[in-house]
Amino acid sequence: DINIGIHQRAAARDLAEHVILKGHHRFAFLGWNERDIAALERFREIQLVIEEHGLSIRAPRLFDSPPNFLRGKTGLAQLLHADPEIDAVFFPNDTTAIGGLVHCIEHGIRVPEDVALAGFSGLAMGQSMPQRLTTVETKRFETGQIAATRALDRLNERSFRRVQDMGYALLPGQTV
């Protein structure tokens, strides 16, 4: 009954619209982890937006474990090998997107000309890459602080706000 965070679907919608407006047409979402409910919610909204534009998205089940740098790197390699026409890839988080970006750098794949990459979370590392990652910035640290405070408030039987939208920001980097 406590909800501290962002509106996942709104953030995903803004990101998808941004990528579509940049002229991309063949999409993929890389990173299945069925335990990550928020990422699944974002995927569903991205898929909905893409379908509203008369397009489709490929979402292979390449792994069912927490997405990380290596899975982003190897997953993008597998995805592009299976479907080289993909021109934009959404990742469940910045860490996997950075892995995908490193794969592209190592193999001479031009980003965003050959393939656009979009992350999610707004990590400083993604903003420090040779090409700033296009992503959605979330207030992860502040969200954790507030959630911990709310848990302590509950334990101490203090009143508190049960729902708090932390907001988000689209960071249009150089990868889309």
C-alpha contacts under 8 A as a table, 3 or more apart, distances in Angstrom:
res1	aa1	res2	aa2	distance
1	D	162	R	6.70
2	I	150	R	7.91
2	I	162	R	4.68
2	I	163	V	5.90
3	N	162	R	6.15
3	N	163	V	4.70
3	N	164	Q	6.33
4	I	143	T	6.33
4	I	146	I	7.33
4	I	147	A	6.21
4	I	162	R	7.75
4	I	163	V	5.81
4	I	164	Q	4.89
4	I	165	D	6.17
4	I	166	M	6.94
5	G	143	T	6.18
5	G	164	Q	6.57
5	G	165	D	5.36
5	G	166	M	5.24
5	G	167	G	7.48
6	I	11	A	7.82
6	I	138	T	7.45
6	I	165	D	5.29
6	I	166	M	5.38
6	I	167	G	5.40
6	I	168	Y	6.59
7	H	10	A	5.51
7	H	11	A	6.35
7	H	165	D	7.08
7	H	167	G	7.39
8	Q	11	A	5.27
8	Q	12	A	6.13
8	Q	38	A	6.62
8	Q	41	E	6.75
8	Q	42	R	5.83
9	R	12	A	5.06
9	R	13	R	6.01
9	R	41	E	6.55
9	R	42	R	5.55
9	R	45	E	5.59
10	A	13	R	5.04
10	A	14	D	6.24
11	A	14	D	5.24
11	A	15	L	6.28
11	A	42	R	7.77
11	A	136	V	6.92
11	A	168	Y	6.95
11	A	169	A	7.91
11	A	170	L	7.61
12	A	15	L	5.10
12	A	16	A	6.07
12	A	42	R	5.17
12	A	43	F	7.48
12	A	45	E	6.06
12	A	46	I	5.74
13	R	16	A	5.16
13	R	17	E	6.07
13	R	45	E	6.10
13	R	46	I	5.91
13	R	49	V	6.44
14	D	17	E	5.23
14	D	18	H	6.17
14	D	170	L	7.22
15	L	18	H	5.12
15	L	19	V	6.37
15	L	46	I	7.91
15	L	118	A	7.93
15	L	135	T	7.39
15	L	136	V	7.07
15	L	170	L	6.75
16	A	19	V	5.20
16	A	20	I	6.18
16	A	46	I	5.54
16	A	49	V	6.62
16	A	50	I	7.17
17	E	20	I	5.11
17	E	21	L	6.02
17	E	49	V	7.16
18	H	21	L	5.18
18	H	22	K	6.48
19	V	22	K	5.25
19	V	23	G	7.14
19	V	24	H	6.50
19	V	88	A	7.64
19	V	176	V	6.38
20	I	23	G	5.41
20	I	24	H	5.37
20	I	25	H	7.06
20	I	50	I	7.75
21	L	24	H	7.44
22	K	176	V	7.06
24	H	27	F	7.55
24	H	87	D	6.16
24	H	88	A	6.29
24	H	116	A	7.99
25	H	55	L	6.86
25	H	87	D	6.78
25	H	88	A	7.56
26	R	55	L	7.58
26	R	56	S	7.13
26	R	57	I	6.82
26	R	85	E	6.84
26	R	86	I	4.85
26	R	87	D	5.30
26	R	88	A	6.31
27	F	56	S	6.80
27	F	57	I	4.71
27	F	58	R	6.19
27	F	86	I	5.75
27	F	87	D	6.26
27	F	88	A	4.94
27	F	89	V	5.76
27	F	90	F	7.71
28	A	57	I	5.07
28	A	58	R	4.43
28	A	59	A	5.55
28	A	86	I	6.82
28	A	88	A	6.44
28	A	89	V	4.78
28	A	90	F	6.22
29	F	43	F	7.04
29	F	57	I	7.05
29	F	58	R	6.35
29	F	59	A	4.92
29	F	60	P	7.58
29	F	89	V	5.63
29	F	90	F	4.67
29	F	91	F	5.90
29	F	92	P	7.73
30	L	59	A	6.21
30	L	60	P	6.90
30	L	61	R	8.00
30	L	62	L	7.69
30	L	72	G	7.59
30	L	75	G	7.02
30	L	76	L	7.30
30	L	89	V	6.79
30	L	90	F	6.23
30	L	91	F	5.21
30	L	92	P	7.02
31	G	59	A	7.94
31	G	60	P	7.95
31	G	61	R	7.20
31	G	62	L	6.94
31	G	63	F	6.68
31	G	64	D	7.79
31	G	67	P	6.24
31	G	72	G	7.66
31	G	75	G	7.89
31	G	91	F	6.24
31	G	92	P	5.92
32	W	40	L	7.80
32	W	60	P	7.71
32	W	61	R	5.65
32	W	62	L	6.89
32	W	63	F	5.89
32	W	64	D	5.48
32	W	65	S	7.48
32	W	67	P	7.81
33	N	36	D	5.63
33	N	40	L	7.91
33	N	63	F	6.92
33	N	64	D	4.48
33	N	65	S	5.29
33	N	66	P	6.12
33	N	67	P	7.20
34	E	37	I	6.72
34	E	40	L	7.03
34	E	64	D	6.66
36	D	39	A	5.50
36	D	40	L	6.34
37	I	40	L	5.05
37	I	41	E	6.14
38	A	41	E	5.04
38	A	42	R	6.25
39	A	42	R	4.99
39	A	43	F	6.11
39	A	92	P	5.60
40	L	43	F	5.01
40	L	44	R	6.23
41	E	44	R	5.20
41	E	45	E	6.40
42	R	45	E	5.18
42	R	46	I	6.12
43	F	46	I	5.07
43	F	47	Q	6.02
43	F	92	P	7.98
44	R	47	Q	5.06
44	R	48	L	6.15
45	E	48	L	4.95
45	E	49	V	6.21
46	I	49	V	5.20
46	I	50	I	6.18
47	Q	50	I	5.18
47	Q	51	E	6.10
47	Q	56	S	7.23
47	Q	57	I	6.30
48	L	51	E	5.13
48	L	52	E	6.11
49	V	52	E	5.02
49	V	53	H	6.61
50	I	53	H	5.24
50	I	54	G	6.72
50	I	55	L	5.38
50	I	56	S	6.03
50	I	57	I	7.07
51	E	54	G	4.92
51	E	55	L	4.99
51	E	56	S	5.64
52	E	55	L	7.34
60	P	79	L	7.85
61	R	64	D	7.15
62	L	75	G	6.63
63	F	71	R	7.82
67	P	71	R	6.06
67	P	72	G	7.10
67	P	92	P	7.44
67	P	93	N	7.67
67	P	95	T	7.67
67	P	96	T	6.12
68	N	71	R	5.36
68	N	72	G	6.23
68	N	95	T	5.63
68	N	96	T	5.01
68	N	99	G	7.69
69	F	72	G	5.16
69	F	73	K	6.29
69	F	95	T	5.18
69	F	96	T	4.62
69	F	97	A	7.47
69	F	98	I	6.53
69	F	99	G	4.45
69	F	100	G	7.78
70	L	73	K	5.02
70	L	74	T	6.06
70	L	75	G	7.99
70	L	96	T	7.24
70	L	99	G	5.97
71	R	74	T	5.27
71	R	75	G	5.34
71	R	96	T	6.44
71	R	99	G	7.23
72	G	75	G	5.09
72	G	76	L	5.93
72	G	91	F	7.82
72	G	95	T	7.48
72	G	96	T	3.99
72	G	97	A	5.93
72	G	98	I	7.19
72	G	99	G	4.58
72	G	100	G	4.94
73	K	76	L	5.53
73	K	77	A	6.49
73	K	96	T	7.04
73	K	97	A	7.95
73	K	98	I	7.81
73	K	99	G	4.20
73	K	100	G	4.40
73	K	101	L	7.46
73	K	102	V	6.76
73	K	103	H	5.26
74	T	77	A	5.04
74	T	78	Q	6.25
74	T	99	G	7.93
74	T	100	G	7.65
74	T	103	H	7.64
75	G	78	Q	5.13
75	G	79	L	6.05
75	G	100	G	7.67
76	L	79	L	4.95
76	L	80	L	6.02
76	L	100	G	5.62
76	L	103	H	7.41
77	A	80	L	5.40
77	A	81	H	6.08
77	A	100	G	7.91
77	A	103	H	7.08
78	Q	81	H	5.11
78	Q	82	A	6.14
79	L	82	A	5.19
79	L	83	D	6.06
79	L	84	P	7.69
80	L	83	D	5.00
80	L	84	P	4.60
80	L	85	E	7.56
80	L	86	I	6.77
81	H	84	P	5.80
83	D	86	I	6.04
86	I	89	V	7.47
86	I	115	V	6.93
87	D	114	D	6.18
87	D	115	V	4.30
87	D	116	A	6.02
88	A	115	V	5.19
88	A	116	A	4.35
88	A	117	L	5.88
88	A	118	A	7.84
88	A	176	V	7.74
89	V	115	V	7.25
89	V	116	A	6.13
89	V	117	L	5.05
89	V	118	A	6.32
90	F	97	A	7.80
90	F	117	L	6.12
90	F	118	A	4.88
90	F	119	G	6.20
91	F	94	D	7.10
91	F	96	T	6.28
91	F	97	A	5.51
91	F	117	L	7.53
91	F	118	A	6.08
91	F	119	G	5.02
91	F	120	F	6.96
92	P	96	T	7.14
92	P	97	A	7.85
92	P	119	G	6.41
92	P	120	F	6.12
93	N	96	T	5.83
93	N	97	A	6.46
93	N	119	G	5.02
93	N	120	F	4.31
93	N	121	S	5.95
94	D	97	A	4.87
94	D	98	I	5.96
94	D	118	A	7.89
94	D	119	G	4.43
94	D	120	F	5.14
94	D	121	S	5.95
94	D	122	G	6.73
94	D	123	L	6.39
94	D	126	G	6.38
94	D	133	L	7.85
94	D	135	T	7.20
95	T	98	I	5.22
95	T	99	G	6.47
95	T	119	G	7.78
95	T	126	G	7.74
96	T	99	G	4.98
96	T	100	G	6.31
96	T	119	G	7.55
97	A	100	G	4.92
97	A	101	L	6.16
97	A	117	L	6.62
97	A	118	A	6.58
97	A	119	G	5.21
97	A	133	L	7.92
98	I	101	L	4.90
98	I	102	V	6.16
98	I	119	G	7.93
98	I	126	G	6.39
98	I	133	L	7.65
99	G	102	V	5.16
99	G	103	H	6.30
100	G	103	H	5.04
100	G	104	C	6.36
100	G	117	L	7.63
101	L	104	C	5.06
101	L	105	I	6.24
101	L	111	V	7.76
101	L	117	L	7.27
102	V	105	I	5.00
102	V	106	E	6.08
103	H	106	E	5.20
103	H	107	H	6.20
104	C	107	H	5.22
104	C	108	G	5.90
104	C	109	I	4.60
104	C	110	R	6.79
104	C	111	V	7.21
105	I	108	G	5.41
105	I	109	I	6.25
105	I	110	R	7.53
106	E	109	I	7.83
109	I	114	D	6.27
109	I	115	V	7.47
110	R	113	E	5.40
110	R	114	D	5.08
110	R	115	V	6.76
111	V	114	D	5.83
111	V	115	V	5.43
111	V	116	A	5.63
111	V	117	L	7.37
111	V	174	Q	7.92
111	V	175	T	5.60
111	V	176	V	7.36
112	P	115	V	4.96
112	P	116	A	4.15
112	P	117	L	7.01
112	P	174	Q	7.28
112	P	175	T	5.02
112	P	176	V	5.14
113	E	116	A	6.92
116	A	175	T	5.43
116	A	176	V	4.58
117	L	133	L	7.44
117	L	134	T	7.01
117	L	175	T	5.33
117	L	176	V	5.89
118	A	133	L	6.76
118	A	134	T	5.09
118	A	135	T	5.49
118	A	175	T	6.87
118	A	176	V	6.79
119	G	122	G	7.74
119	G	133	L	6.91
119	G	134	T	6.26
119	G	135	T	4.58
119	G	136	V	7.00
120	F	135	T	4.84
120	F	136	V	4.89
120	F	137	E	6.85
121	S	135	T	6.57
121	S	136	V	5.41
121	S	137	E	4.85
121	S	138	T	5.14
121	S	140	R	7.68
122	G	126	G	6.88
122	G	127	Q	7.41
122	G	135	T	5.77
122	G	136	V	5.54
122	G	137	E	3.85
122	G	138	T	6.13
122	G	171	L	7.48
123	L	126	G	5.40
123	L	127	Q	6.74
123	L	137	E	7.38
124	A	127	Q	5.05
124	A	128	S	6.21
125	M	128	S	5.01
125	M	129	M	6.49
126	G	129	M	5.51
126	G	132	R	6.09
126	G	133	L	5.18
127	Q	131	Q	7.72
127	Q	132	R	4.61
127	Q	133	L	5.75
127	Q	173	G	7.77
128	S	131	Q	7.64
128	S	132	R	6.21
129	M	132	R	5.46
129	M	133	L	7.16
131	Q	173	G	7.30
131	Q	174	Q	5.35
131	Q	175	T	6.45
132	R	173	G	4.80
132	R	174	Q	5.17
132	R	175	T	6.67
133	L	171	L	7.94
133	L	172	P	7.59
133	L	173	G	4.93
133	L	174	Q	6.04
133	L	175	T	5.44
134	T	170	L	7.85
134	T	171	L	5.60
134	T	172	P	4.74
134	T	173	G	4.04
134	T	174	Q	6.30
134	T	175	T	5.57
134	T	176	V	6.23
135	T	170	L	6.17
135	T	171	L	5.24
135	T	172	P	6.62
135	T	173	G	7.20
136	V	168	Y	6.66
136	V	169	A	5.63
136	V	170	L	4.52
136	V	171	L	5.66
137	E	168	Y	5.56
137	E	169	A	5.09
137	E	170	L	6.20
137	E	171	L	6.53
138	T	166	M	7.80
138	T	167	G	7.14
138	T	168	Y	5.03
138	T	169	A	6.96
139	K	142	E	5.49
139	K	143	T	5.90
139	K	166	M	6.77
139	K	167	G	7.67
139	K	168	Y	7.14
140	R	143	T	5.08
140	R	144	G	6.22
141	F	144	G	5.22
141	F	145	Q	6.31
142	E	145	Q	5.02
142	E	146	I	6.19
143	T	146	I	5.27
143	T	147	A	6.05
143	T	166	M	6.95
144	G	147	A	5.08
144	G	148	A	6.09
145	Q	148	A	5.25
145	Q	149	T	6.20
146	I	149	T	4.98
146	I	150	R	6.10
147	A	150	R	5.07
147	A	151	A	6.27
148	A	151	A	5.10
148	A	152	L	6.32
149	T	152	L	5.10
149	T	153	D	6.07
150	R	153	D	4.86
150	R	154	R	6.18
150	R	160	F	6.78
150	R	162	R	7.94
151	A	154	R	5.12
151	A	155	L	6.33
152	L	155	L	5.01
152	L	156	N	6.11
153	D	156	N	5.11
153	D	157	E	5.96
153	D	158	R	4.98
153	D	159	S	6.86
153	D	160	F	6.87
154	R	157	E	4.91
154	R	158	R	6.02
154	R	159	S	7.45
154	R	160	F	7.95
155	L	158	R	7.81
161	R	164	Q	6.96
172	P	176	V	7.45
173	G	176	V	6.85
